[in-house]
Structure formats: structure tokens, C-alpha cells
């Protein structure tokens, strides 16, 4: 049974921001973003785990390892939902697997150092 979470942005309020996206659109995001409404601070793309997965993972950057190890603290969502939380991610979504980006001190996404 799926867990219903109280998203900061309700599905009925989502705008279609990724209308030209034709690839798999699933992604992972933590509850700090989806439920608490905190800003995306770190995003990375890994090889997808299934045909629905884009490979994108979104975090605030403040999640502890204990927080991340609890599967109840995150979930799978459509990329469009994350784009509604932060349209600033859109220019990076076509980046290849293995890409990672983090916000700098002034809030701009920069390529994360390996």
C-alpha cells in the first residue's frame, strides 16, 4: 500500500513545465523537499533502476545518513512535480548519467565536484 504524504505543493496546483520531456520521468526526492518545502540543494543522476526512472535524485543537502537510510523519508515522483518545486532544475535535466549539481552560496546550481 502506498503512503500518502502531505505535499507542500498539491497535485492539482502543478503546472505542466516539462511538456517536451519524452524520456522516463520518475525521480526520487526526500520529504524535506516534498513535504517540508525546503529548497533543492543537491541533485544527481544515476543509472535508472527501472523503465519509469529518469535516474534523477533530489535532496536538500542537509539530510543525514540516518535520514537517508529510512525509506519513509523519501519517495518516487514525476520530474514535473520537482520542476514545480524548483524550475531552476529544468536546464540540467538532460545531463548525462553520473552528473551532479549543488547550489552555491548565492543559490545557483553548479556542477558538483567528484
BAFIFI-854374 format. One line per 2 residues: number of its first residue (from 1); their letters; for each residue x, y, z of N, C-alpha, C. Coordinates in Angstrom, 3 decimals, decimal comma, m for minus. Atoms other than C-alpha are relative to their C-alpha. Layout:
NUM	A	X:Y:Z:X:Y:Z:X:Y:Z  ...
# end
This chain:
1	XX	0,837:m1,186:0,000:0,000:0,000:0,000:0,881:1,248:0,000  m0,784:m1,227:0,096:1,369:3,427:m0,956:m0,276:0,913:1,187
3	XX	0,138:m0,976:m1,077:1,993:6,001:1,728:m0,407:1,328:m0,623  0,450:m1,304:0,483:0,079:9,218:1,124:0,669:1,073:0,852
5	XX	m0,712:m1,056:m0,700:2,169:12,248:2,024:m0,656:1,333:m0,290  0,569:m1,335:0,125:1,042:15,808:2,559:1,013:0,901:m0,711
7	XX	m0,932:m0,792:0,802:2,948:17,502:m0,274:m0,228:1,486:0,198  0,079:m1,456:m0,138:3,740:21,192:0,089:m0,759:0,605:m1,192
9	XX	0,738:m0,428:1,186:2,508:21,693:m3,496:m0,962:m1,130:m0,365  1,020:1,010:0,312:m0,736:19,842:m4,176:0,015:m0,325:m1,491
11	XX	m0,002:0,429:1,398:m1,025:17,846:m7,399:m0,912:0,867:m0,864  0,932:m0,830:0,780:m3,982:19,976:m8,507:0,590:1,363:m0,359
13	XX	m0,631:m1,298:0,243:m1,704:23,042:m8,389:1,238:m0,082:m0,890  m1,188:0,167:0,831:1,079:21,596:m10,550:m0,234:0,548:m1,400
15	XX	0,048:m0,510:1,363:1,815:23,330:m13,843:0,790:m0,957:m0,896  m0,739:0,886:0,915:2,939:21,315:m16,908:1,270:0,689:m0,515
17	XX	m1,239:m0,701:0,344:6,542:22,586:m17,031:0,913:m0,807:m0,921  m0,870:0,856:0,817:8,130:19,623:m18,838:m0,784:m0,597:m1,172
19	XX	0,870:0,474:1,079:5,813:19,379:m21,837:0,764:m0,670:m1,131  m0,776:0,628:1,075:8,659:18,348:m24,181:0,843:m1,174:0,497
21	XX	m0,754:1,126:m0,557:10,066:15,638:m21,894:m0,618:m1,295:m0,496  0,531:1,246:0,557:9,704:12,260:m23,619:0,629:m1,237:0,618
23	XX	m0,667:1,130:m0,636:12,009:10,069:m21,521:m0,739:m0,399:1,274  0,569:0,407:m1,286:11,197:8,220:m18,298:m0,003:1,212:0,920
25	XX	0,111:m1,229:m0,785:10,018:10,808:m15,807:m0,073:m0,218:1,512  m0,016:0,227:m1,429:10,260:9,170:m12,398:1,297:0,490:0,616
27	XX	m1,191:m0,440:m0,709:12,697:10,516:m9,818:m0,203:m0,229:1,488  0,076:0,122:m1,446:13,480:10,328:m6,110:0,201:1,376:0,610
29	XX	m0,189:m1,237:m0,763:13,093:13,245:m3,702:m0,275:m0,292:1,465  0,210:0,190:m1,432:13,294:13,485:0,060:m1,217:0,794:0,479
31	XX	1,136:m0,700:m0,600:10,437:14,575:2,286:0,354:1,427:0,430  m0,378:m1,376:m0,348:12,444:17,639:3,272:m0,395:0,948:m1,126
33	XX	0,419:m0,800:1,155:11,655:18,882:m0,239:m1,512:m0,082:m0,184  1,401:0,201:0,372:8,220:17,396:m0,964:m0,967:0,387:1,112
35	XX	0,926:m0,246:m1,115:6,602:17,623:2,479:0,311:1,316:0,715  m0,384:m1,186:m0,775:8,581:20,356:4,268:0,174:1,239:m0,859
37	XX	m0,135:m1,145:0,897:9,062:22,553:1,195:1,374:0,643:0,008  m1,358:m0,544:0,022:12,807:23,026:1,680:0,532:m0,002:m1,422
39	XX	m0,558:m0,147:1,347:14,858:24,029:m1,354:0,857:m1,197:m0,395  m0,908:1,007:0,539:16,596:21,514:m3,565:1,402:0,596:0,067
41	XX	m1,370:m0,486:m0,124:20,273:21,881:m2,706:0,995:m0,861:m0,733  m0,914:0,933:0,654:21,780:18,867:m4,410:m0,825:m0,923:m0,883
43	XX	0,681:0,897:0,932:20,734:16,822:m7,428:1,047:m0,783:m0,766  m0,919:0,825:0,768:22,417:13,942:m9,168:m0,785:m1,011:m0,811
45	XX	0,660:0,958:0,890:21,627:11,487:m11,911:0,832:m1,273:m0,071  m0,657:1,298:0,080:22,468:7,813:m11,747:m0,741:m0,871:m1,003
47	XX	0,670:0,928:0,904:21,613:4,859:m13,920:m1,387:m0,329:0,562  1,358:0,300:m0,460:17,832:4,243:m13,726:m0,119:m1,416:0,565
49	XX	0,229:1,324:m0,594:16,570:1,341:m11,615:m1,117:m0,762:m0,703  1,053:0,658:0,773:13,587:0,620:m13,891:m0,397:0,890:m1,173
51	XX	0,380:m0,722:1,219:11,867:1,784:m17,071:m0,703:1,335:0,259  0,700:m1,247:m0,334:9,992:4,588:m15,268:0,931:1,038:0,614
53	XX	m0,948:m0,827:m0,740:13,068:6,039:m13,560:0,876:0,811:m0,945  m0,879:m0,870:0,773:14,897:9,030:m15,042:1,433:m0,057:0,519
55	XX	m1,310:0,030:m0,630:17,808:8,441:m12,675:0,272:1,204:0,885  m0,216:m1,210:m0,805:17,413:11,855:m11,003:m0,354:m0,226:1,460
57	XX	0,177:0,044:m1,450:17,726:12,142:m7,212:0,137:1,431:0,517  0,020:m1,375:m0,497:16,897:15,369:m5,359:0,026:0,015:1,524
59	XX	m0,158:m0,129:m1,443:17,986:16,307:m1,845:0,174:1,473:0,350  m0,299:m1,362:m0,441:18,275:19,467:0,211:1,496:0,174:0,191
61	XX	m1,417:m0,047:m0,315:21,862:18,589:1,025:0,257:m0,002:1,497  m0,149:0,015:m1,463:21,184:18,592:4,765:m0,439:m1,327:0,609
63	XX	0,458:1,294:m0,489:19,895:15,016:5,037:1,182:m0,785:0,585  m1,027:0,833:m0,622:21,913:12,852:7,417:m0,058:m1,402:m0,604
65	XX	0,024:1,376:0,506:22,855:9,275:6,560:m1,130:m0,782:0,657  1,117:0,654:m0,671:20,329:8,111:9,164:m1,329:0,350:m0,646
67	XX	1,220:m0,452:0,681:17,616:10,166:7,488:m0,133:m0,716:m1,344  0,039:0,618:1,326:18,534:8,781:4,060:m0,202:m1,510:0,082
69	XX	0,154:1,445:m0,151:18,600:5,200:5,354:m1,415:m0,415:0,365  1,392:0,292:m0,329:14,934:5,452:6,387:m0,849:0,189:m1,261
71	XX	0,758:m0,118:1,253:12,819:4,676:3,289:m1,276:0,831:0,124  1,203:m0,821:m0,187:9,883:6,576:4,802:0,282:1,491:m0,215
73	XX	m0,372:m1,410:0,121:11,803:9,863:4,350:0,155:0,477:m1,443  m0,080:m0,406:1,395:11,542:9,975:0,569:m0,976:m0,792:m0,828
75	XX	0,910:0,725:0,869:9,631:8,748:m2,397:0,263:0,278:m1,460  m0,090:m0,156:1,450:9,266:8,463:m6,153:m1,079:0,965:m0,468
77	XX	0,909:m1,034:0,503:7,664:11,375:m8,003:0,284:0,264:m1,467  m0,271:m0,430:1,372:7,269:12,663:m11,554:0,962:1,194:m0,001
79	XX	m0,922:m1,137:0,100:10,042:15,048:m12,618:m0,737:1,335:m0,043  0,750:m1,253:0,085:7,392:17,666:m13,390:m0,339:0,543:1,388
81	XX	0,299:m0,452:m1,363:6,495:17,780:m9,691:1,210:0,737:0,581  m1,200:m0,648:m0,519:10,105:18,599:m8,786:0,273:1,303:m0,735
83	XX	m0,163:m1,245:0,753:10,237:21,195:m11,566:m0,929:1,078:0,540  0,908:m0,970:m0,605:7,233:22,863:m9,927:0,548:0,500:1,332
85	XX	m0,625:m0,434:m1,250:9,083:22,942:m6,612:1,163:0,949:m0,283  m1,152:m0,833:0,340:12,132:24,480:m8,321:0,258:m0,049:m1,506
87	XX	m0,226:m0,024:1,450:12,064:25,420:m12,041:1,479:0,129:m0,373  m1,428:m0,128:0,255:15,817:26,053:m11,715:0,673:m1,310:m0,348
89	XX	m0,588:1,300:0,344:16,421:22,317:m12,160:m0,152:m0,329:m1,478  0,356:0,377:1,371:14,959:22,233:m15,681:1,183:0,021:m0,967
91	XX	m1,112:0,002:0,961:18,115:23,279:m17,600:0,984:m1,158:0,162  m0,956:1,070:m0,275:20,049:20,385:m16,025:m0,548:m1,400:m0,268
93	XX	0,628:1,314:0,047:17,580:17,544:m16,567:0,469:m0,893:m1,143  m0,498:0,818:1,112:19,081:16,386:m19,874:1,486:m0,356:0,176
95	XX	m1,401:0,349:m0,283:22,513:15,978:m18,273:0,148:m1,513:0,045  m0,200:1,451:0,043:24,040:12,508:m18,641:0,048:m0,642:1,389
97	XX	m0,145:0,747:m1,239:24,070:9,801:m16,002:1,392:0,279:0,562  m1,263:m0,321:m0,659:26,792:10,498:m13,471:0,153:1,486:0,290
99	XX	m0,053:m1,440:m0,261:26,065:14,251:m13,406:m0,496:0,308:1,405  0,431:m0,447:m1,325:25,691:16,062:m10,084:0,150:1,510:0,069
101	XX	0,000:m1,454:m0,124:24,884:19,667:m9,215:m0,395:0,378:1,419  0,372:m0,503:m1,325:24,730:21,621:m5,959:m0,109:1,515:m0,072
103	XX	0,164:m1,450:m0,052:23,672:25,117:m5,062:1,244:0,620:0,631  m1,117:m0,718:m0,597:26,442:27,577:m4,394:m0,520:0,969:1,066
105	XX	0,350:m0,904:m1,103:26,442:30,270:m1,701:m1,084:1,009:m0,370  1,040:m0,961:0,392:24,168:32,530:m3,762:m1,226:m0,686:m0,607
107	XX	1,197:0,731:0,416:21,719:29,771:m4,714:m0,030:m0,450:m1,448  m0,062:0,410:1,397:22,883:28,970:m8,253:0,551:m1,427:m0,073
109	XX	m0,512:1,357:0,176:23,317:25,333:m9,320:1,321:0,027:m0,751  m1,314:0,159:0,603:26,929:24,481:m10,137:0,308:m1,484:m0,090
111	XX	m0,425:1,394:0,093:28,494:21,233:m11,269:0,703:m0,369:1,301  m0,604:0,457:m1,251:29,389:19,286:m8,135:1,331:m0,666:m0,305
113	XX	m1,318:0,630:0,158:32,998:18,241:m7,768:m0,085:m1,459:0,332  m0,005:1,469:m0,224:33,634:14,499:m7,928:0,612:m0,301:1,355
# end
